[in-house]
Amino acid sequence: MATETTERQEAGQNGTAPGLASLVGNILTDAQELTRQQIELFKVEIGQNTEKAKSISVLVAAAVALVAVAGGMLATALAQFLFWAFPDTLPLWGAYGIVALILCVAAGVLFGVCKKQLDSFSLVPEKAVEAMKENLEWKTKPT
């Protein structure tokens, strides 16, 4: 009997269910906590992706430097070889021009491959973004 009286008092004059306000408050608190967790996940994923990108870029820079030096030496050797192989028909500048043209074509192909690779890479953490979108959608349309 005492419980019944307490429930009636909590229900108040308008006949609402007991604890409705606390349920709504708990839902809002949980939604805020979920949003905070999603933002924290977003920050962690961005940090991980950034660190990975930094380490990869250092290795790529070192490789590019070594390839540039080796490529310059190889291009010079190839041009000198062409001039040596065809001394009567090919001037030295022509040999260097042929080598430069070959290198330009190879560079164009490599740039195309790099562009495809960069298009598939993203620093934005996809999982966190999707979860955040779902949370925002739920907040705006709670059904």
N, C-alpha and C positions, 0 to 999 in steps of 0.2 A: 503494500500500500504506500509506503513512504517513497518508493521508487516511482510509482505512478504520479504522485503529487509533485515530485521533483521534475519529472518530465513535462508535466503540464506547466510548471512554472518556467522551465527553460523554453518551452514552446512559445510562451508569451501570449499576447492578446490576438495576434494574427493567425495563429494556428500553424505556423511553419514547423518543419521537422527540427528536433533538437540537434544542435551542433552543425547546422547548415552553414552558418557563418564561419565556423572553424574549419569545415571541410573546404570551403572556397578559399580561405586563407592558406590552408595547407597546400592546395593545388597551386596557388600563385607562388608560394614559397618554393615548392618543388620545381616549378617552371623556371624561376629565377636561378635556382641552383643548377638546373640542367643547362641553362644558357651560360652560366659561369664556367661549367665544366667543358662545354663545347668550345668556348673561347680559349680556355687553357689548352685543350687538345689542339686547336688551331695553331696556337703559339708554339707548342712542342713540335708539331709536324713541320712548321715553317723553319724552325731552328735546325731540325734534322736535315731537311732538304738543303738548307743553306750551307751547312757544314759539309755535306756530301759534294755540293757544287764547288765549294772552295778547294777541297782536296783534289777533285778531278781537274779543276782549272790549273792548279800548280803543276800537275803531271803533264797536262797538255802543253803548257807553256814551255816546260823543259824539253819535251819531245819536239816541239816546233823549232826551238832554237837549234837543237842538234840536227834536225832535218834541213834547216836553212843552210847551215854551214856545209853539211855533206852535199846538199843539192847544188850549192854554188861550185864546190870543187868538182862534182861530177859533170855539171854543165860545161865548165871550162875544159875538162878533159875530153868530153864528147866533141866539143867544137874544134879543139886542136886535132882530135883524131880525124874528123871529117876533112879538115884542111890538109892533113897529112895524106889521107887516102885519095883525095882528088885535088892535087896541087895545081894542075894545069887548068881545070874547069871551074873550080870553086874558090873564090877569094876568102880570106879569113873572116871578113865581116859577114859574108854569106853563110859561112859555117855557124857563126854565132847567131845569126838570124834564124836559121833552121832550128837550132836548139831552143832558142827563146820561144818560137812558135809552138814547138812540141810542149814546152813547159806551160805555156798559157792554156793550151787545150787541156792538159792534165789538171791544172789549177781550177779551171771551170768545172770539170767533172767533180772534183773534190768539193768545191763550194756547193754544188747541187746536192751531193750526199750529206754534207754538213747541215744544209738547210732542212732536209727531211728529218734528220736526227733532232735538230733544235725544235722543229714544229711538234715533235712528239714529247718533248720534255717540258715539264711545268714545275715551277717552284710552288704553285698554289696547291695545298693539300686537298685533294679531291674528296676524301672521305669526310673530313671535317666540314668542308663547304656543304656537302650534301646533307649531313646531319643538321647543320645550322639552318639550312633551307627548310628541312622537315619541321624543325622546332618553330621557326617563324611562321610556317604555314599553319601549324597546330595552334599557335597563339592567336593568329588572326581568324581562323575558322575552326574553333573547337566543337567538333561534332562527333 
